[in-house]
Amino acid sequence: MKKSVYTIKQDEVHISPRKRFAVQDNTFFPGENFGEHHHSYYEFFLVISGEINQQRNQRREILNPRTLCFLNPEDCHSLKNSANTAIRIINMVIMPELFEEIASTFGQQLDYSTRDGITLARNIPARYWNILVGKTEQLLDYSNT
């Protein structure tokens, strides 16, 4: 018997045709996990501090700080903190219509058609990481207002 996987809907993360994206700051405490799920939206997330275990589409990986991850709506994943320290991630959720509108402006340069979540970048150099985190935190502030 195949177990049911929870789908997180757009309204649960406060996005809608009116508010087409949201940014969330999340802390995973030692032993805490976010069970297997998928989304009705696209998601990017940044690992700010700590190592988090992710199982994505039946593959396990450890995500370290300065990692940028991308998930398609169909990707199934879970996150778990197996460490004895807290982990911080910032994630951005984007309505499919907005993401696909943005993606279409890149033409052939952006290929997300594999529908298989990817870790976009690991060990991003500190100067670029600081810019990325700074811009994401600006979006976090904007999203919360």
DSSP file (Angstrom, degrees, kcal/mol; ACC not computed):
  #  RESIDUE AA STRUCTURE BP1 BP2  ACC     N-H-->O    O-->H-N    N-H-->O    O-->H-N    TCO  KAPPA ALPHA  PHI   PSI    X-CA   Y-CA   Z-CA
    1    1 A M              0   0    0      0, 0.0     2,-0.4     0, 0.0     0, 0.0   0.000 360.0 360.0 360.0 126.0    0.0    0.0    0.0
    2    2 A K        -     0   0    0      1,-0.1     2,-0.1     0, 0.0     0, 0.0  -0.637 360.0-124.5 -81.3 132.1    1.4    3.4   -1.1
    3    3 A K        -     0   0    0     -2,-0.4     2,-0.3     1,-0.1    -1,-0.1  -0.416  25.2-107.0 -76.7 153.3    1.3    6.0    1.7
    4    4 A S        -     0   0    0     -2,-0.1     2,-0.5     1,-0.0    -1,-0.1  -0.585  27.9-147.4 -79.3 137.8   -0.4    9.3    1.1
    5    5 A V        -     0   0    0     -2,-0.3    32,-0.2    30,-0.0     2,-0.2  -0.924  19.5-120.0-109.7 130.9    1.9   12.3    0.7
    6    6 A Y  E     -a   37   0A   0     30,-0.9    32,-2.0    -2,-0.5     2,-0.5  -0.443  19.1-149.0 -70.9 136.6    0.7   15.7    1.9
    7    7 A T  E     -a   38   0A   0     30,-0.2     2,-0.6    -2,-0.2    32,-0.2  -0.940   8.3-143.6-106.7 122.7    0.3   18.5   -0.6
    8    8 A I  E     -a   39   0A   0     30,-3.0    32,-1.6    -2,-0.5    33,-0.2  -0.770  22.2-144.6 -85.8 121.8    0.9   22.0    0.7
    9    9 A K    >>  -     0   0    0     -2,-0.6     3,-1.0    30,-0.2     4,-0.6  -0.454  19.5-111.2 -88.3 159.0   -1.5   24.3   -1.1
   10   10 A Q  G >4>S+     0   0    0      1,-0.3     5,-2.1     2,-0.2     3,-1.2   0.869 115.4  55.4 -57.1 -41.8   -0.9   27.9   -2.1
   11   11 A D  G >45S+     0   0    0      1,-0.3     3,-0.9     3,-0.2    -1,-0.3   0.758  98.1  64.1 -68.6 -21.2   -3.3   29.4    0.4
   12   12 A E  G <45S+     0   0    0     -3,-1.0    -1,-0.3     1,-0.2    -2,-0.2   0.738 108.6  40.0 -72.0 -21.6   -1.5   27.6    3.3
   13   13 A V  G <<5S-     0   0    0     -3,-1.2    -1,-0.2    -4,-0.6    -2,-0.2   0.152 121.0-108.8-111.5  16.4    1.6   29.6    2.6
   14   14 A H  T < 5S+     0   0    0     -3,-0.9     2,-0.4     1,-0.2    -3,-0.2   0.853  73.1 131.8  62.7  41.6   -0.4   32.8    2.0
   15   15 A I      < +     0   0    0     -5,-2.1    -1,-0.2     5,-0.1     5,-0.2  -0.934  21.4 151.3-118.0 152.4    0.1   33.2   -1.8
   16   16 A S        -     0   0    0      3,-3.2    79,-0.1    -2,-0.4     5,-0.0  -0.913  64.4 -75.3-160.2 176.2   -2.8   33.8   -4.2
   17   17 A P  S    S+     0   0    0      0, 0.0     3,-0.2     0, 0.0    78,-0.0   0.804 134.9  46.3 -55.8 -25.5   -3.5   35.5   -7.5
   18   18 A R  S    S+     0   0    0      1,-0.3     2,-0.6     2,-0.0    -3,-0.0   0.870 121.7  33.2 -84.3 -39.8   -3.1   38.8   -5.6
   19   19 A K  S    S-     0   0    0      1,-0.1    -3,-3.2     3,-0.0    -1,-0.3  -0.913  73.6-176.9-118.2 100.6    0.0   37.9   -3.7
   20   20 A R        +     0   0    0     -2,-0.6    75,-2.6    -3,-0.2     2,-0.3   0.426  60.4  24.0 -89.9   0.9    2.0   35.7   -6.0
   21   21 A F  E     -E   94   0B   0     73,-0.2     2,-0.3    -7,-0.2    73,-0.2  -0.984  57.8-165.9-153.8 162.2    5.0   34.9   -3.8
   22   22 A A  E     -E   93   0B   0     71,-2.1    71,-2.9    -2,-0.3     2,-0.4  -0.989   9.7-149.2-147.6 151.3    6.0   34.6   -0.2
   23   23 A V  E     -E   92   0B   0     -2,-0.3     2,-0.4    69,-0.2    69,-0.2  -0.982  16.7-169.7-123.4 135.0    9.2   34.4    1.7
   24   24 A Q  E     -E   91   0B   0     67,-3.0    67,-2.6    -2,-0.4     2,-0.6  -0.974  17.6-145.9-130.8 140.4    9.5   32.5    5.0
   25   25 A D  E     -E   90   0B   0     -2,-0.4     2,-0.4    65,-0.2    65,-0.2  -0.918  28.3-172.8-102.5 121.9   12.3   32.3    7.6
   26   26 A N  E     -E   89   0B   0     63,-3.1    63,-2.4    -2,-0.6     2,-0.4  -0.936  16.9-162.3-125.0 140.3   12.3   28.9    9.2
   27   27 A T  E     -E   88   0B   0     -2,-0.4     2,-0.6    61,-0.2    61,-0.2  -0.983   5.1-160.7-118.2 129.3   14.2   27.3   12.1
   28   28 A F  E     -E   87   0B   0     59,-2.8    59,-2.3    -2,-0.4     3,-0.1  -0.949  15.5-151.1-107.7 116.7   14.5   23.6   12.5
   29   29 A F    >   -     0   0    0     -2,-0.6     3,-2.7    57,-0.2    52,-0.2  -0.410  42.0 -64.8 -82.9 162.8   15.5   22.7   16.1
   30   30 A P  T 3  S+     0   0    0      0, 0.0    -1,-0.2     0, 0.0    52,-0.1  -0.186 124.8   8.9 -50.6 131.0   17.5   19.5   16.9
   31   31 A G  T 3  S+     0   0    0     50,-1.6     2,-0.2    52,-0.5    51,-0.1   0.331  98.6 130.3  81.4  -7.5   15.5   16.4   16.1
   32   32 A E    <   +     0   0    0     -3,-2.7    49,-2.8    48,-0.1     2,-0.3  -0.510  32.1 178.3 -80.5 146.4   12.8   18.4   14.3
   33   33 A N  E     - B   0  80A   0     47,-0.2     2,-0.6    -2,-0.2    47,-0.3  -0.977  30.9-137.4-144.2 161.0   11.6   17.4   10.8
   34   34 A F  E     - B   0  79A   0     45,-3.3    45,-2.1    -2,-0.3     3,-0.1  -0.963  40.6-127.9-118.0 108.9    9.2   18.4    8.2
   35   35 A G  E     -     0   0A   0     -2,-0.6    42,-0.1    43,-0.2    44,-0.1   0.172  39.1 -61.0 -60.0 172.5    7.6   15.2    6.8
   36   36 A E  E    S+     0   0A   0     42,-0.1   -30,-0.9    40,-0.1     2,-0.3  -0.273  74.6 137.8 -59.0 130.1    7.3   14.1    3.2
   37   37 A H  E     -aB   6  77A   0     40,-2.1    40,-2.9   -32,-0.2     2,-0.3  -0.965  36.5-147.5-160.1 168.3    5.3   16.5    1.1
   38   38 A H  E     -a    7   0A   0    -32,-2.0   -30,-3.0    -2,-0.3     2,-0.3  -0.862  21.7-126.5-137.4 178.8    5.0   18.3   -2.2
   39   39 A H  E     -a    8   0A   0     34,-1.2   -30,-0.2    36,-0.4     4,-0.1  -0.750  17.3-136.2-126.1 165.9    3.6   21.6   -3.2
   40   40 A S  S    S+     0   0    0    -32,-1.6     2,-0.3    -2,-0.3   -30,-0.1   0.055  94.5  47.0-102.7  22.4    1.2   23.3   -5.5
   41   41 A Y  S    S-     0   0    0    -33,-0.2     2,-0.2    54,-0.1    -2,-0.2  -0.897  92.1 -91.5-148.6 171.9    3.8   26.0   -6.2
   42   42 A Y  E     -F   94   0B   0     52,-2.4    52,-2.4    -2,-0.3     2,-0.4  -0.623  40.4-161.5 -87.6 153.5    7.6   26.4   -7.0
   43   43 A E  E     -FG  93  71B   0     28,-2.2    28,-3.1    -2,-0.2     2,-0.4  -0.997  17.0-175.7-142.3 136.5   10.0   26.8   -4.1
   44   44 A F  E     -FG  92  70B   0     48,-2.3    48,-3.1    -2,-0.4     2,-0.4  -0.953  16.1-174.9-114.9 143.6   13.6   28.0   -3.7
   45   45 A F  E     -FG  91  69B   0     24,-2.2    24,-2.7    -2,-0.4     2,-0.4  -0.998  15.9-150.2-143.3 149.1   15.3   27.7   -0.4
   46   46 A L  E     -FG  90  68B   0     44,-2.9    44,-2.0    -2,-0.4     2,-0.9  -0.914  15.7-138.2-109.9 132.3   18.6   28.9    1.1
   47   47 A V  E     +FG  89  67B   0     20,-2.3    19,-2.2    -2,-0.4    20,-0.7  -0.830  26.9 175.6 -89.6 109.5   20.4   27.0    3.8
   48   48 A I  E     -     0   0B   0     40,-2.2     2,-0.3    -2,-0.9    41,-0.2   0.912  61.5  -1.8 -83.6 -46.8   21.6   29.8    6.0
   49   49 A S  E    S+F   88   0B   0     39,-1.7    39,-1.7    16,-0.1    -1,-0.3  -0.998 104.7  18.5-148.7 148.3   23.1   27.8    8.9
   50   50 A G  S    S-     0   0    0     -2,-0.3     2,-0.5    37,-0.2    37,-0.1   0.005  81.6 -76.5  83.8 168.8   23.5   24.2    9.9
   51   51 A E        -     0   0    0     13,-0.1     2,-0.4    14,-0.0    32,-0.4  -0.915  44.5-167.3-105.5 128.8   23.3   21.0    7.9
   52   52 A I  E     -C   63   0A   0     11,-2.4    11,-3.1    -2,-0.5     2,-0.5  -0.949  16.5-133.3-119.4 138.6   19.9   19.7    7.0
   53   53 A N  E     -CD  62  80A   0     27,-2.8    27,-2.4    -2,-0.4     2,-0.4  -0.756  25.8-171.9 -88.4 129.3   19.0   16.3    5.7
   54   54 A Q  E     -CD  61  79A   0      7,-3.0     7,-2.4    -2,-0.5     2,-0.6  -0.975  16.6-163.3-122.4 136.0   16.7   16.3    2.7
   55   55 A Q  E     +CD  60  78A   0     23,-1.9    23,-1.8    -2,-0.4     2,-0.5  -0.985  20.6 176.3-112.2 121.1   15.1   13.4    1.0
   56   56 A R  E >   -CD  59  77A   0      3,-3.2     3,-1.8    -2,-0.6    21,-0.2  -0.981  65.3 -18.2-131.8 120.9   13.9   14.5   -2.4
   57   57 A N  T 3  S-     0   0    0     19,-3.2    -1,-0.1    -2,-0.5    20,-0.1   0.911 129.4 -49.6  50.2  48.1   12.3   12.2   -5.0
   58   58 A Q  T 3  S+     0   0    0     18,-0.3     2,-0.4     1,-0.2    -1,-0.3   0.527 117.4 112.6  71.2   9.5   13.7    9.2   -3.1
   59   59 A R  E <   -C   56   0A   0     -3,-1.8    -3,-3.2     2,-0.0     2,-0.4  -0.929  55.6-146.5-113.2 137.3   17.2   10.6   -3.0
   60   60 A R  E     +C   55   0A   0     -2,-0.4     2,-0.3    -5,-0.2    -5,-0.2  -0.790  24.5 162.2-101.0 143.7   18.9   11.6    0.2
   61   61 A E  E     -C   54   0A   0     -7,-2.4    -7,-3.0    -2,-0.4     2,-0.5  -0.988  34.8-126.9-154.5 154.5   21.3   14.4    0.5
   62   62 A I  E     -C   53   0A   0     -2,-0.3     2,-0.6    -9,-0.2    -9,-0.2  -0.918  23.4-153.2-103.7 126.1   22.9   16.6    3.2
   63   63 A L  E     -C   52   0A   0    -11,-3.1   -11,-2.4    -2,-0.5     3,-0.1  -0.894  12.0-163.3-104.5 122.3   22.5   20.3    2.5
   64   64 A N        -     0   0    0     -2,-0.6     3,-0.4   -13,-0.2   -17,-0.3  -0.466  36.3 -71.5 -95.8 167.7   25.2   22.6    4.0
   65   65 A P  S    S+     0   0    0      0, 0.0    58,-0.4     0, 0.0   -17,-0.2  -0.224 117.9  37.6 -55.5 153.2   25.2   26.3    4.6
   66   66 A R  S    S+     0   0    0    -19,-2.2    58,-1.9     1,-0.3     2,-0.4   0.831  87.4 134.6  67.5  36.3   25.5   28.4    1.4
   67   67 A T  E     -G   47   0B   0    -20,-0.7   -20,-2.3    -3,-0.4     2,-0.5  -0.948  41.3-159.0-114.8 137.4   23.3   26.0   -0.6
   68   68 A L  E     -GH  46 121B   0     53,-2.6    53,-1.7    -2,-0.4    52,-0.9  -0.972  14.0-171.0-113.8 125.8   20.5   27.1   -2.9
   69   69 A C  E     -GH  45 119B   0    -24,-2.7   -24,-2.2    -2,-0.5     2,-0.4  -0.887   8.4-158.5-119.5 148.4   17.9   24.5   -3.7
   70   70 A F  E     -GH  44 118B   0     48,-2.6    48,-1.1    -2,-0.3     2,-0.4  -0.986   6.7-169.3-127.5 135.9   15.0   24.5   -6.2
   71   71 A L  E     -G   43   0B   0    -28,-3.1   -28,-2.2    -2,-0.4    -2,-0.0  -0.991  12.7-145.0-128.8 131.4   11.8   22.4   -6.1
   72   72 A N    >   -     0   0    0     -2,-0.4     3,-1.2   -30,-0.2   -33,-0.3  -0.485  36.8-104.4 -79.3 160.5    9.2   21.9   -8.8
   73   73 A P  T 3  S+     0   0    0      0, 0.0   -34,-1.2     0, 0.0   -32,-0.1   0.843 120.4  51.8 -56.1 -34.2    5.6   21.5   -7.6
   74   74 A E  T 3  S+     0   0    0    -36,-0.1     2,-0.1   -34,-0.1   -32,-0.0   0.628  83.5 110.1 -81.4 -12.5    5.7   17.8   -8.3
   75   75 A D    <   -     0   0    0     -3,-1.2     2,-0.5     1,-0.1   -36,-0.4  -0.405  58.9-147.7 -66.9 136.7    8.9   17.1   -6.3
   76   76 A C        +     0   0    0    -38,-0.1   -19,-3.2    -2,-0.1     2,-0.3  -0.918  31.1 155.7-105.9 125.6    8.3   15.2   -3.1
   77   77 A H  E     -BD  37  56A   0    -40,-2.9   -40,-2.1    -2,-0.5     2,-0.3  -0.964  27.6-161.9-148.3 164.5   10.7   16.0   -0.3
   78   78 A S  E     - D   0  55A   0    -23,-1.8   -23,-1.9    -2,-0.3     2,-0.4  -0.969  12.4-147.5-141.4 155.9   11.2   16.0    3.5
   79   79 A L  E     -BD  34  54A   0    -45,-2.1   -45,-3.3    -2,-0.3     2,-0.4  -0.978  15.9-179.3-127.8 139.9   13.6   17.9    5.7
   80   80 A K  E     -BD  33  53A   0    -27,-2.4   -27,-2.8    -2,-0.4     2,-0.8  -0.999  23.3-144.4-143.6 137.5   15.2   16.7    8.9
   81   81 A N        +     0   0    0    -49,-2.8   -50,-1.6    -2,-0.4   -29,-0.1  -0.881  25.2 165.8 -99.8 106.2   17.6   18.1   11.5
   82   82 A S        +     0   0    0     -2,-0.8    -1,-0.1   -31,-0.3   -30,-0.1   0.425  51.1  92.2 -96.2  -1.4   19.7   15.3   12.8
   83   83 A A  S    S-     0   0    0    -32,-0.4   -52,-0.5     2,-0.2     4,-0.1  -0.227  82.5-120.7 -86.0 177.5   22.2   17.7   14.4
   84   84 A N  S    S+     0   0    0    -54,-0.1     2,-0.3     2,-0.1    -1,-0.1   0.170  90.8  68.5-105.3  17.5   22.3   19.0   17.9
   85   85 A T  S    S-     0   0    0    -56,-0.1    -2,-0.2   -57,-0.0     2,-0.1  -0.905  91.5 -93.6-128.6 160.6   22.1   22.6   16.8
   86   86 A A        -     0   0    0     -2,-0.3     2,-0.4   -57,-0.1   -57,-0.2  -0.373  33.7-146.9 -71.8 152.4   19.3   24.7   15.2
   87   87 A I  E     -E   28   0B   0    -59,-2.3   -59,-2.8   -37,-0.1     2,-0.5  -0.956   6.7-155.4-120.8 138.6   19.2   25.0   11.4
   88   88 A R  E     +EF  27  49B   0    -39,-1.7   -40,-2.2    -2,-0.4   -39,-1.7  -0.964  16.2 170.0-118.6 130.2   18.0   28.1    9.6
   89   89 A I  E     -EF  26  47B   0    -63,-2.4   -63,-3.1    -2,-0.5     2,-0.5  -0.967  20.6-151.2-129.7 151.8   16.6   28.2    6.1
   90   90 A I  E     -EF  25  46B   0    -44,-2.0   -44,-2.9    -2,-0.3     2,-0.4  -0.992  20.2-169.6-118.2 127.0   14.8   30.9    4.1
   91   91 A N  E     -EF  24  45B   0    -67,-2.6   -67,-3.0    -2,-0.5     2,-0.5  -0.922  13.3-155.4-121.8 148.7   12.4   29.7    1.5
   92   92 A M  E     -EF  23  44B   0    -48,-3.1   -48,-2.3    -2,-0.4     2,-0.4  -0.974   8.4-160.9-118.0 127.2   10.6   31.5   -1.3
   93   93 A V  E     -EF  22  43B   0    -71,-2.9   -71,-2.1    -2,-0.5     2,-0.4  -0.909   9.7-169.7-109.5 138.0    7.4   30.1   -2.6
   94   94 A I  E     -EF  21  42B   0    -52,-2.4   -52,-2.4    -2,-0.4   -73,-0.2  -0.988  25.9-115.1-133.2 130.1    6.2   31.3   -6.0
   95   95 A M     >  -     0   0    0    -75,-2.6     4,-2.5    -2,-0.4     3,-0.4  -0.338  30.8-120.4 -59.0 142.4    2.8   30.7   -7.8
   96   96 A P  H  > S+     0   0    0      0, 0.0     4,-2.8     0, 0.0     5,-0.3   0.877 111.4  55.6 -54.3 -40.6    3.3   28.6  -10.9
   97   97 A E  H  > S+     0   0    0      1,-0.2     4,-1.7     2,-0.2     5,-0.1   0.908 111.2  43.6 -61.5 -42.1    1.9   31.4  -13.2
   98   98 A L  H  > S+     0   0    0     -3,-0.4     4,-2.5     2,-0.2     5,-0.2   0.932 114.6  49.2 -69.0 -45.8    4.4   33.9  -11.9
   99   99 A F  H  X S+     0   0    0     -4,-2.5     4,-3.2     1,-0.2    -2,-0.2   0.933 113.4  46.1 -59.8 -46.2    7.3   31.5  -12.1
  100  100 A E  H  X S+     0   0    0     -4,-2.8     4,-1.8    -5,-0.2    -1,-0.2   0.827 110.7  53.7 -69.3 -30.8    6.5   30.4  -15.6
  101  101 A E  H  X S+     0   0    0     -4,-1.7     4,-0.7    -5,-0.3    -1,-0.2   0.927 114.1  41.8 -65.1 -45.0    6.0   34.0  -16.7
  102  102 A I  H >< S+     0   0    0     -4,-2.5     3,-1.2     1,-0.2     4,-0.5   0.930 113.5  52.8 -66.4 -46.0    9.5   34.9  -15.3
  103  103 A A  H >< S+     0   0    0     -4,-3.2     3,-1.5     1,-0.3     4,-0.4   0.851 101.0  61.2 -59.8 -35.9   11.0   31.7  -16.8
  104  104 A S  H >< S+     0   0    0     -4,-1.8     3,-0.8     1,-0.3    -1,-0.3   0.775  94.7  62.6 -65.7 -24.3    9.7   32.4  -20.2
  105  105 A T  T << S+     0   0    0     -3,-1.2    -1,-0.3    -4,-0.7    -2,-0.2   0.696  99.4  55.8 -73.1 -16.7   11.7   35.7  -20.3
  106  106 A F  T X  S-     0   0    0     -3,-1.5     3,-2.0    -4,-0.5    -1,-0.2   0.552  88.4-169.5 -89.4  -8.8   14.9   33.6  -20.1
  107  107 A G  G X   -     0   0    0     -3,-0.8     3,-1.0    -4,-0.4    -1,-0.2  -0.298  66.6 -10.6  57.2-133.8   14.0   31.5  -23.2
  108  108 A Q  G 3  S+     0   0    0      1,-0.2    -1,-0.3     3,-0.1    -4,-0.0   0.553 121.1  82.3 -74.9  -8.6   16.3   28.5  -23.6
  109  109 A Q  G <  S+     0   0    0     -3,-2.0     2,-0.6     1,-0.2    -1,-0.2   0.737  88.1  56.1 -70.9 -21.5   18.7   29.7  -21.0
  110  110 A L    <   -     0   0    0     -3,-1.0     2,-0.7    -7,-0.2    -1,-0.2  -0.939  64.1-177.3-118.5 114.3   16.6   28.3  -18.2
  111  111 A D        +     0   0    0     -2,-0.6     3,-0.2     1,-0.1    -3,-0.1  -0.885  25.4 144.1-114.1 101.9   15.7   24.6  -18.2
  112  112 A Y    >   +     0   0    0     -2,-0.7     3,-1.3     1,-0.1    -1,-0.1   0.143  42.7 108.2-113.4  15.1   13.5   23.6  -15.4
  113  113 A S  T 3   +     0   0    0      1,-0.3    -1,-0.1     2,-0.1    -2,-0.0   0.583  53.4  82.5 -74.5 -10.0   11.6   21.1  -17.5
  114  114 A T  T 3  S-     0   0    0     -3,-0.2    -1,-0.3     2,-0.1     3,-0.1   0.726  83.6-147.5 -67.3 -17.7   13.1   18.0  -15.9
  115  115 A R    <   +     0   0    0     -3,-1.3     2,-0.4     1,-0.2    -2,-0.1   0.851  61.9 117.1  52.2  36.1   10.5   18.3  -13.2
  116  116 A D  S    S-     0   0    0     -4,-0.1    -1,-0.2   -41,-0.1    -2,-0.1  -0.919  72.5-117.2-135.5 107.1   13.1   16.9  -10.8
  117  117 A G        -     0   0    0     -2,-0.4     2,-0.3   -45,-0.1   -46,-0.2  -0.018  35.6-162.7 -45.9 141.5   14.2   19.3   -8.0
  118  118 A I  E     -H   70   0B   0    -48,-1.1   -48,-2.6     3,-0.0     2,-1.0  -0.936  27.8-121.1-129.9 151.0   17.8   20.2   -8.2
  119  119 A T  E     -H   69   0B   0     -2,-0.3   -50,-0.2   -50,-0.2     3,-0.1  -0.837  31.1-164.2 -85.9 107.9   20.3   21.7   -5.8
  120  120 A L  E     -     0   0B   0     -2,-1.0     2,-0.3   -52,-0.9    -1,-0.2   0.900  62.4  -1.0 -66.8 -42.3   21.2   24.7   -7.9
  121  121 A A  E     -H   68   0B   0    -53,-1.7   -53,-2.6    -3,-0.1     2,-0.3  -0.992  56.4-163.7-154.2 140.8   24.4   25.7   -6.1
  122  122 A R  S    S+     0   0    0     -2,-0.3   -55,-0.2   -55,-0.2   -56,-0.1  -0.913  76.4  10.4-120.8 151.0   26.5   24.5   -3.2
  123  123 A N  S    S-     0   0    0    -58,-0.4    -1,-0.2    -2,-0.3   -56,-0.2   0.899  78.5-163.2  49.5  49.0   29.3   26.4   -1.4
  124  124 A I        -     0   0    0    -58,-1.9    -1,-0.2    -3,-0.2     5,-0.1  -0.425  33.5 -94.7 -60.7 131.8   28.4   29.7   -3.1
  125  125 A P    >>  -     0   0    0      0, 0.0     4,-2.8     0, 0.0     3,-0.8  -0.192  36.1-115.6 -52.0 141.6   31.3   32.1   -2.7
  126  126 A A  H 3> S+     0   0    0      1,-0.3     4,-2.9     2,-0.2     5,-0.2   0.829 111.4  54.8 -52.9 -41.7   30.8   34.3    0.4
  127  127 A R  H 3> S+     0   0    0      1,-0.2     4,-1.2     2,-0.2    -1,-0.3   0.894 115.1  39.2 -65.0 -37.5   30.5   37.6   -1.5
  128  128 A Y  H <> S+     0   0    0     -3,-0.8     4,-2.7     2,-0.2    -2,-0.2   0.874 114.4  54.4 -76.0 -37.8   27.7   36.3   -3.8
  129  129 A W  H  X S+     0   0    0     -4,-2.8     4,-3.1     1,-0.2     5,-0.3   0.923 106.3  51.9 -60.8 -44.1   26.1   34.4   -0.9
  130  130 A N  H  X S+     0   0    0     -4,-2.9     4,-2.3    -5,-0.2    -1,-0.2   0.883 111.2  47.4 -62.1 -38.6   25.9   37.6    1.2
  131  131 A I  H  X S+     0   0    0     -4,-1.2     4,-2.7    -5,-0.2     5,-0.2   0.943 113.4  48.2 -65.3 -47.7   24.3   39.5   -1.7
  132  132 A L  H  X S+     0   0    0     -4,-2.7     4,-2.3     1,-0.2    -2,-0.2   0.920 114.3  45.2 -59.9 -46.5   21.8   36.6   -2.3
  133  133 A V  H  X S+     0   0    0     -4,-3.1     4,-2.8     2,-0.2    -1,-0.2   0.909 112.2  52.7 -64.8 -41.9   20.9   36.4    1.4
  134  134 A G  H  X S+     0   0    0     -4,-2.3     4,-1.8    -5,-0.3    -2,-0.2   0.925 111.8  44.9 -59.6 -46.0   20.6   40.2    1.7
  135  135 A K  H  X S+     0   0    0     -4,-2.7     4,-2.2     2,-0.2    -1,-0.2   0.891 113.1  51.3 -65.6 -39.0   18.2   40.4   -1.3
  136  136 A T  H  X S+     0   0    0     -4,-2.3     4,-2.3    -5,-0.2    -2,-0.2   0.900 108.9  50.7 -65.6 -39.9   16.2   37.4    0.1
  137  137 A E  H  X S+     0   0    0     -4,-2.8     4,-2.4     2,-0.2    -1,-0.2   0.852 107.7  53.5 -66.8 -33.4   16.0   39.1    3.5
  138  138 A Q  H  X S+     0   0    0     -4,-1.8     4,-2.5     2,-0.2    -2,-0.2   0.924 110.3  47.2 -63.0 -43.8   14.7   42.3    1.7
  139  139 A L  H  X S+     0   0    0     -4,-2.2     4,-3.4     2,-0.2  -116,-0.2   0.872 108.9  55.5 -63.9 -36.1   12.0   40.1    0.1
  140  140 A L  H  X S+     0   0    0     -4,-2.3     4,-1.8     2,-0.2    -2,-0.2   0.937 109.8  45.4 -60.5 -47.7   11.3   38.6    3.5
  141  141 A D  H  X S+     0   0    0     -4,-2.4     4,-0.5     2,-0.2    -2,-0.2   0.923 115.9  46.6 -60.9 -44.5   10.7   42.1    4.9
  142  142 A Y  H >< S+     0   0    0     -4,-2.5     3,-1.2     1,-0.2    -2,-0.2   0.918 111.1  51.8 -63.7 -44.2    8.5   43.0    1.9
  143  143 A S  H 3< S+     0   0    0     -4,-3.4    -1,-0.2     1,-0.3    -2,-0.2   0.823 106.2  55.1 -64.0 -32.2    6.6   39.7    2.0
  144  144 A N  H 3<        0   0    0     -4,-1.8    -1,-0.3     1,-0.2    -2,-0.2   0.586 360.0 360.0 -79.5  -9.5    5.8   40.3    5.7
  145  145 A T    <<        0   0    0     -3,-1.2    -1,-0.2    -4,-0.5    -2,-0.2   0.413 360.0 360.0-102.6 360.0    4.3   43.7    5.1
